[in-house]
Structures are given as structure tokens and as C-alpha cells.
Amino acid sequence: MELASYSQYVQGFALSAGLIMAIGAQNVFVLTQGARGHRPWLVAGVCTACDGLLIAAGVGGVGVLAGGNPGISGLLALAGAAFLAVYGLRAFRSAATGASLGMSADTARPTLRAIVLTALGVSLLNPHALLDTVVLIGGLSSTLTPDGRVLFGLGAVTASACWFFALSLGGRLLAPVLHQPGAWRVLDVLVGLTMWGLAASIGREALERLLA
């Protein structure tokens, strides 16, 4: 493989790594599921696969189309804001009722279906992830050759995989701290605030885009 090809792979990896490390709904979900031991590797795998699909769509040209159509991007953002608002409400409810307290075997575990659907939701209905993967990564790859776009995309997907699986491991390492019931209340409140903050910001931007 030529040096230029390695360079395009590294560029894609570095760009994706820089974007994905920002605090967001997807990262919060992966971290909390890792800490709770709720199928953390499956969650990381689903999020990685979703990022891979979005990045493939971006480098395939969809990013240019979505980025140039305020109506499409606005509707996607509103759908994502609604999902985040509901997720935040569930977190606040858990904090109030103690539904997530502790790490004991008696703690109710979500079903496999619920875990997968939520992982899909925070990945595919997350406007920040859509903008980062489809629009930004796709747009920046548009100047490359077809082979260069493939390598750029592979580098971006590799960064996503490394991050999500590392985040799941980090959650497992934090599990001893989170054996304390009070820690779960704090965590749920922080998750709820994060989700509602993101929902408000995304919803405002979406309305501005649709009304422009």
C-alpha cells in the first residue's frame, strides 16, 4: 500500500476519533451500559455497526445531499431531539424511583430487545452523530479518489470501534464505584440533564433550520 493510502486511513481515523470523543447521548449510553453490565460488548458492537453504516453513507455521497437540504436535516434533527427528550425523562424517573439503584443481582435488567433498540436509537436518531458521520466525514472525503474515500472511511470506522469498546471497558472498570446506590441517582440525573440539554439545543437548531 502506498504512503498516501496510509495517510488517508490515518486522516479518517484521527477525524472520527476527534468527533466521537465529545460527550453525547451515544457515549453516555455506552458508558452506563458498560457500568451496569447490560450486554456492554453488544452495545458497543451495535453502535460501531451503526457508525459504520452512517460513515459508508457519508463517503458514498449522501452527506453532500443532506447537508444541502435544510428540510431533510431539520426533520432528522427534530426526530432525534424527541428521542433524547424521552430518554432523559426515563433517566430522571429512574433517579426519582431508584429503579437503577445498585449493581446487585436483584436489579431489574432491561430486555435484549430494549437494549438493542435504545442503542439503535442513540446511534441512528442522534443528529450530532448524523452530522458528524454523514455530513462532515462524508463532505471531507468528497475531494478524495474512490479508493481514497474507502480508506478514509475505514479509518473513521476503526476509530469508532476502538472508542466504543474502550468506553464499554471503562464502564466495567467504574462498576465498583457504582455499587453505591447514591452513585446511580447522581449518574441518572447527569444522564437526564445531558439528554435534555442536547434535546433543547438540537430542537432549537432544527426549528431554525426549518423556518429559515
C-alpha positions as CSV (number, residue, x, y, z in Angstrom):
1,M,0.0,0.0,0.0
2,E,1.3,3.4,-0.9
3,L,2.2,6.0,1.7
4,A,-0.6,8.3,0.5
5,S,-3.1,5.5,1.2
6,Y,-1.9,5.1,4.8
7,S,-2.1,8.9,5.2
8,Q,-5.8,8.8,4.1
9,Y,-6.6,6.0,6.5
10,V,-4.9,7.9,9.4
11,Q,-6.7,11.1,8.5
12,G,-10.0,9.3,8.6
13,F,-9.1,7.7,12.0
14,A,-8.0,11.0,13.5
15,L,-11.0,12.9,12.3
16,S,-13.5,10.3,13.6
17,A,-11.7,10.0,16.9
18,G,-11.8,13.7,17.5
19,L,-15.5,13.9,16.7
20,I,-16.7,10.9,18.6
21,M,-15.0,11.8,21.9
22,A,-17.4,14.7,22.6
23,I,-19.9,14.0,25.3
24,G,-23.2,12.9,23.8
25,A,-26.2,10.6,24.0
26,Q,-24.4,7.7,22.3
27,N,-21.3,7.9,24.6
28,V,-23.4,8.2,27.8
29,F,-25.5,5.2,26.9
30,V,-22.4,3.0,26.1
31,L,-20.7,4.1,29.3
32,T,-23.8,3.4,31.5
33,Q,-24.5,0.0,30.0
34,G,-20.9,-0.9,30.5
35,A,-21.0,0.1,34.1
36,R,-24.3,-1.8,34.7
37,G,-23.1,-4.9,32.8
38,H,-26.1,-4.8,30.5
39,R,-24.5,-6.6,27.5
40,P,-21.8,-3.9,27.1
41,W,-20.0,-5.6,24.2
42,L,-23.2,-6.0,22.2
43,V,-24.0,-2.3,22.8
44,A,-20.5,-1.3,21.6
45,G,-20.9,-3.6,18.6
46,V,-24.3,-2.1,17.6
47,C,-23.0,1.4,18.0
48,T,-19.9,0.6,15.9
49,A,-22.1,-1.0,13.2
50,C,-24.4,2.0,13.1
51,D,-21.4,4.4,12.8
52,G,-20.1,2.2,10.0
53,L,-23.3,2.4,8.1
54,L,-23.5,6.2,8.5
55,I,-19.9,6.7,7.5
56,A,-20.4,4.5,4.5
57,A,-23.4,6.6,3.5
58,G,-21.4,9.8,4.0
59,V,-18.4,8.7,1.9
60,G,-20.9,7.4,-0.6
61,G,-22.3,10.9,-1.2
62,V,-25.4,11.1,1.0
63,G,-23.6,13.7,3.2
64,V,-23.5,16.2,0.4
65,L,-27.2,15.8,-0.4
66,A,-28.3,16.0,3.3
67,G,-26.0,19.0,4.0
68,G,-27.6,21.0,1.2
69,N,-31.2,20.3,2.1
70,P,-32.3,22.2,5.3
71,G,-35.7,20.4,5.3
72,I,-34.3,16.9,5.5
73,S,-31.6,17.7,8.1
74,G,-34.2,19.7,10.1
75,L,-36.7,16.8,10.3
76,L,-33.9,14.4,11.2
77,A,-32.8,16.7,14.0
78,L,-36.4,17.1,15.4
79,A,-36.8,13.3,15.5
80,G,-33.5,13.0,17.3
81,A,-34.4,15.7,19.8
82,A,-37.7,13.9,20.6
83,F,-35.9,10.7,21.2
84,L,-33.3,12.3,23.5
85,A,-36.1,14.1,25.5
86,V,-37.9,10.8,26.1
87,Y,-34.6,9.1,27.1
88,G,-33.8,11.9,29.5
89,L,-37.3,11.6,31.1
90,R,-36.7,7.9,31.7
91,A,-33.3,8.7,33.4
92,F,-35.0,11.3,35.7
93,R,-37.7,8.8,36.5
94,S,-35.1,6.2,37.4
95,A,-33.3,8.7,39.7
96,A,-36.6,9.5,41.4
97,T,-37.8,6.0,41.9
98,G,-34.5,4.3,42.5
99,A,-35.1,1.9,39.6
100,S,-31.4,1.8,38.7
101,L,-30.0,1.6,42.2
102,G,-27.1,-0.7,42.8
103,M,-25.4,-3.5,40.9
104,S,-26.9,-6.5,42.7
105,A,-28.4,-9.5,41.0
106,D,-31.8,-8.3,42.1
107,T,-31.6,-5.2,40.0
108,A,-34.0,-5.4,37.1
109,R,-32.2,-5.8,33.8
110,P,-33.6,-4.5,30.5
111,T,-34.5,-7.0,27.8
112,L,-32.2,-7.7,24.9
113,R,-34.7,-6.1,22.6
114,A,-34.9,-2.9,24.7
115,I,-31.1,-2.7,24.8
116,V,-30.7,-3.1,21.1
117,L,-33.5,-0.6,20.2
118,T,-32.0,2.0,22.5
119,A,-28.6,1.5,21.1
120,L,-30.0,1.9,17.6
121,G,-31.9,5.0,18.7
122,V,-29.0,6.9,20.2
123,S,-26.9,6.0,17.1
124,L,-29.3,6.5,14.2
125,L,-31.6,9.2,15.7
126,N,-28.8,11.2,17.0
127,P,-28.4,14.4,14.9
128,H,-24.9,15.1,16.2
129,A,-23.8,11.6,15.1
130,L,-25.6,12.0,11.7
131,L,-23.9,15.4,11.1
132,D,-20.5,14.1,12.2
133,T,-20.6,10.9,10.2
134,V,-22.7,11.5,7.2
135,V,-22.3,15.3,6.6
136,L,-18.9,16.2,7.9
137,I,-16.9,13.0,7.3
138,G,-18.7,12.4,4.0
139,G,-18.2,16.0,2.9
140,L,-14.4,16.0,3.8
141,S,-14.0,12.7,1.9
142,S,-15.7,14.1,-1.3
143,T,-12.4,15.5,-2.6
144,L,-10.6,12.1,-2.5
145,T,-10.4,9.5,-5.1
146,P,-12.8,6.5,-4.8
147,D,-10.0,4.4,-3.3
148,G,-9.0,7.2,-1.0
149,R,-12.6,7.6,0.2
150,V,-12.7,3.9,1.1
151,L,-9.5,4.1,3.1
152,F,-10.7,7.3,4.7
153,G,-14.0,5.7,5.7
154,L,-12.2,2.5,7.0
155,G,-10.0,4.7,9.2
156,A,-13.1,6.5,10.6
157,V,-14.9,3.2,11.4
158,T,-11.8,1.8,13.1
159,A,-11.7,4.9,15.4
160,S,-15.4,4.4,16.3
161,A,-14.8,0.7,17.1
162,C,-11.8,1.5,19.3
163,W,-13.7,4.2,21.2
164,F,-16.9,2.3,21.8
165,F,-15.2,-0.8,23.1
166,A,-12.8,1.2,25.2
167,L,-15.8,3.1,26.6
168,S,-17.6,-0.2,27.5
169,L,-14.4,-1.4,29.2
170,G,-14.2,1.9,31.1
171,G,-17.8,1.5,32.3
172,R,-16.9,-2.0,33.7
173,L,-13.9,-0.6,35.5
174,L,-16.1,2.0,37.1
175,A,-18.6,-0.6,38.3
176,P,-17.1,-0.9,41.8
177,V,-17.6,2.8,42.4
178,L,-21.2,2.5,41.2
179,H,-22.1,-0.2,43.7
180,Q,-23.2,2.6,45.9
181,P,-26.9,3.4,45.4
182,G,-26.3,7.2,45.7
183,A,-23.9,7.0,42.7
184,W,-26.7,5.6,40.5
185,R,-29.0,8.5,41.4
186,V,-26.3,11.0,40.5
187,L,-25.5,9.2,37.3
188,D,-29.2,9.1,36.3
189,V,-29.6,12.8,37.0
190,L,-26.4,13.6,35.0
191,V,-27.7,11.4,32.1
192,G,-31.1,13.1,32.2
193,L,-29.6,16.6,32.2
194,T,-27.3,15.7,29.3
195,M,-30.1,14.3,27.3
196,W,-32.4,17.2,27.9
197,G,-29.7,19.7,27.2
198,L,-28.9,18.0,23.9
199,A,-32.6,17.8,23.0
200,A,-33.1,21.5,23.7
201,S,-30.1,22.5,21.7
202,I,-30.8,20.2,18.8
203,G,-34.5,21.1,18.7
204,R,-33.8,24.8,18.6
205,E,-31.3,24.3,15.8
206,A,-33.8,22.1,13.9
207,L,-36.6,24.7,14.1
208,E,-34.3,27.5,13.0
209,R,-33.3,25.3,10.0
210,L,-36.9,24.5,9.1
211,L,-38.1,28.1,9.5
212,A,-35.2,29.7,7.7
